[in-house]
């Protein structure tokens, strides 16, 4: 029977347990997107807390893909050196670390981008979105930029990369019929909407080789509000895209959900207090469907707060890895605590105030008193 603290292998990378720190915007990068001492300290604390795999906050692949205060960047070769010390220190504690690479698409920061933000198609939603349609030449450049970003992460010593194709960022937008109204080979049927994701994966794989671990984060579904009367990315489509990625050779898939915009019923993080087992695991149905059809290791994030639920998910093979975000903001040593035998529920109350704190430019941290 599988257990939470056994050693596992993804591709050729050995992990000491089945716990993952899900990519979390830290708001701690230097102004140029490089790694800061504050960020290094945060990652090392997670490693000391016995997190098996740490995934960095989203790092933008080019200067137009930026979206958040003090966001990490991996868009220039000069940034490579800034990450090396952090990676080395994480490795010294026995953990592995990936860089999540992304382009923010229609969610790119207006005023900082050199041009008007783009998405798959022109889209204007009052007070929420206003983007132009990306050109084919820009699509080609995006593929190249993702490939180069992955190469930089490899040169910096990261153990792998995660392609961010969830939460309404550019690749999520291409997958979603809410955003993608294109009439060319990148729009229309699901095979076309998934084309860019697959082309980026192939470009990255050809550049980094078969031994470097490449994973992806996708939505279980978009949860578009009914008032918009347009369907988003669905559970059925998620399974089909996961099957396409399986054929391509992706090493693992992390399932999340929502566009993290007011057009979705939920944000990717929810603020309802999770005070019972029944309220845990936002994407349990998606995970069950996935495990019934897809053999690629599943990393499951969203609403997991108790050791017992995490244990159940792994032992009953509903997930292969347990991914945590906010619980590790409040308790970087949560996994170490559970391993020691103190299996009380995570103390995170899911208020979401840690994200409000990050928007101040002072970095992500729990603001509640212990």
N, C-alpha and C positions, 0 to 999 in steps of 0.2 A: 504494500500500500504506500502511495506517495505521502510524504510529510513535508511540513513547512521548512524544516531545518536540514534537509538533506542536500548534498552537493549535486548539481545538475550541470548540463552542458548545452549551450546554444551555439550552433555552428561548431567552432572549436574553442569556445570561451567557457571556462569553468566558473560557476557561481557557487558561493558557499551556502546560500539559502534561496528561498523562493520569494523573497521580498524585494520590491522595486520602489524606488522613489520616483514617482511619476513626474514628468517634466513640469516644472513650476516656475513661473516668472518670478525671479528673485528681486528684480529692481536694484541690483547691486553692481552692475557693470560700470566700468569707467565711461566717461562721455563718448569715447570713440568706439565703444563696444568691446573693449578688451577686458581681460579678467582682472579683477581687483583683489586686494588682500582680504577684504570683507567676504567676497564670494568664495575665495579659497578656504577661509575659516569655516564658512557654512558647510561646504562640501566635505571638509575633513571631519567636522562634527557628525555629519550623517554617516560617514564611514566608520568613525569610532562607535557610533550607535548601532553598528552591525547591519546596515542596509546592504544587501547583496549586490544590487545593481542600482546605481544612481544615474538618472537621466537629467541632463542640464535643462535649464530654462530655454525657451525657444531662441535660437540664434539666427539672425537674418542673413540671407545669402547674398544680398546686394543692398545698396544704400536706399533703394526705393521700397524695399520690403520691410522696413522698420515700422513698429507700431506702438512700442511701450517705453515708458520712462526707464532709463538706465538698462535697456535691453542688451543682451549679449549679441555680438556680431561675429561672423566668420566669413566676411565678404572680402578680406584682403589678406595677402600673405604675411603682412607685417604683424598680424594678430596671433599667428601661430605660437610664437615664443611665449606670449603672455599666459597661455594655458598650460604650458609644460610643467611648471612647478606644482600647480594644483593637481594635475593628473598624477604626478609622481607621489604626492602626499596621500592621495586617495588610495593608490595602489599599495603604499606602505602599510595601510591599515587593513589590507586584505579585501577591499571592495573593488568592483569594476565600475567604469564610468563611461557613459555615452554622451554625445552631443546631439541635441535635437535641432534639426535644421529646417528652416521655414521661409516662406514669403507670405506677407500678410495680405496681399491682394487688395480687395476692396476695403479691408480694415486697416490699410496702411495709414500712417499718421499724416493727415492733411497739413500742409505747411512745412513739413520737413522733407517730404518727397520732392524730387526735382520736377515731377510731372503730376497731373491729376491721378489719383489712385485708379488702378484698373482691376477688373475682374474678367471672368470669361466673356461676359456680355455687358452692354450698357444696362445699368440698373439704378433707379432712384427711388428711395423710400424716405419720405420726409423725416428729417431730423435723425435718420439712422444711417442711410447709405447714399452715396452718390459716386458712381464709378463709371469709367469709360470701358470700352471693349479692348482687350489686349490684342495686339496684332500678331500675325504668324511669325514675323521676325522676332518679336519680343518673346513669344513662346519658345522659339529655338534658343534664345539667350537664357531664359529661365532654366531650361534643361542643362545648359552648360554651367550656369551658376550653381545649381544644386550639385552637379558633379564635382566642381572645383571646391565647394564648401566641404563635401565629404572627404576629399583628398586632404584638405587643410586639417580637418579633425584627425585624420589618421596620422598625419605628420606631427601633430601636437601630442600624440600618444594615447588618444581616446581608444577605448576598446571596440567601439562601434558607433554608428549613427542611427538616429531615429528620424525618418521622414515624417514631417507633421502634415497629415492630410485630414485633420479633424477640426472641429470648433469654428468653422466658417473662415478659415484662412484660405489662401489661394487654391491649394489642391483640393480642399474640401469643397470650395466653390465650384470647381470644375466637375466634381462628382455629383453635385446637387442640381436637380432641374429647377430649383428656385432661382439660382444664379445663372445657370448655363442654358442660354437660349440660342447657342451658335448653330449655324447651318452647315458648317464645314466638318472635317473629319474629327474635330474635338467636341462636337455637340450632337444632341439628338439622342440616339439609343445609348444604353449604358456602356456598351463596348467603346463607343466614341468618347463618352464623358470620362471614362477611366483611362483613355489612351495616354494622357499626359503623365499620370501617376506611373503607369507602366514604363513609359519611355524614360522618365527620370530614374526609376529603379534600375533599368538596364544600363543607363549611362553611368550611374554610380558604381554598379557592380563591375562594369568593364574597366573602370578606373582603379578601384580599390582591391580587386581580386576576390577570389571565392572564400578566402580564409578570414577576411574582415567581416565582422557581423553587421548586417543591415536589417533593421526592423522598421515598422511603420505604425503610426497611430491613425486610426480611422474612426468615424462615427458609427455607432450602432444604428442611429437614425438621427434626423435633424430636428424632429419635434416641432415642425412649423405650426404656428397658431392657425386655427381654422379660419379666422377673419381674413387671412391673406389669400385664401382660396387657390393656393398653388402648392402642389406636393413637393416635399423635399426628398432627400435621400432616405430610403426606407430600409427596414430590416431585411427584406428580400434582396434588395440591391447590395446591401452589405455582404450578405452571404455569397453573392455572385462575384463581387470584387475580391473578397477574400479567396475564393477559388481561383481567380485569375492570378492573384499574387502567389498562391501556393504553387501553381504551375511554373511561375517565373523563378521560384526558389527563395522567396523572402524567408528570413530566419525566424521571425516571430511577429505577431500582430497584437497591438494593444487596442482594446475596445473602449471607447468613451461615447459621448453623445452631445448633441446640441450645437448650435452655431454661436453660442455666447453673445447673442444680440437680442434685442427686444422682439424680434420676429419669431423667436422660439419660445415654447411654453416654459422652458427651464434654461438657466445658465448651465454651463458645463459644471459649475459648482452650485449646489443648492443650499439654501439657508434654513431649511426646515430642520429642527433639532432631531437628531437620530438618537433616540433613547430606548430602542428595543431592536431585537434581532429582525423583526418583521420590516423595519424601516431601512435596513441595510441593503446594499448591493443594488444600485440604480439600474444596472443593465443585466440582471440575472437572466431574464428571458432571452436576450440576445446571446448571452454566453451559452445557454443550453442549446440554442439552435446552432450556434457556431460549432460547438464540440460534437454535435451530431453529424456534421458534414465536413469539417475542415481538420486536417491533421497538424497544421502549423501550430506551434506552441502559442497559447493564448495568455496574454497579460491583461488582467481585468482590473480596471480602476472604477471608482465611483461609489461613495457611501459605505465603504467597508471600515468598520470602527472597532470590531471585537475580534479577539484571538479565536474564539470558538467558530465564528462565521468564516474567517479566513481558513481555518483548519478544515472545516466542512467543505468549502469550495474546492480545495486541493484534493482532499481524500476522496470526495465523490466525483472527481475529475470534471468539475464544471469550469475550472480554470487551472492553468499550469503555474502562473505567477500572480502574486497579490501586489497590486500597485496602489500606493498611498500618496496623497498630496497633503491636504491640510493637517492630518494627524501628525505628520513629521515636521510641520512648521511649529506646532505647539510642543511636540516631544521628539526632538531629534534622536533620542535614545530609546524610543518606543520598542524597537525590535530587540535590542539588548535586554530591555526589561522583560519582555515576553519570554525570551530565551532563558532568562534566569529563573523563570517559574512564576513571576508576578504577572498573571494573565488578565488583570483587570482591564476593562474597556479603555480604549484611548480617551484621553480627557478633552479632546477637541469637541466643541459644541456646534460646529458647522455654521458659525455666525457670518463668516465671510469678511470680517473686519480686517483680517490680515491683508487682503487685496486692496482695501481702502488705504491702509497704511503704506503699501508699496507705491501707490499713486502720488504720494507726497514727495517721492524722490529719496526717501530715507531707507528704502529697502523693505523687503518682506519680513514680517515677524508677527507673532501672536501678541495682541495688545491686551488680552485679558489677564487679570491677576491670577496667580497660581492658587 
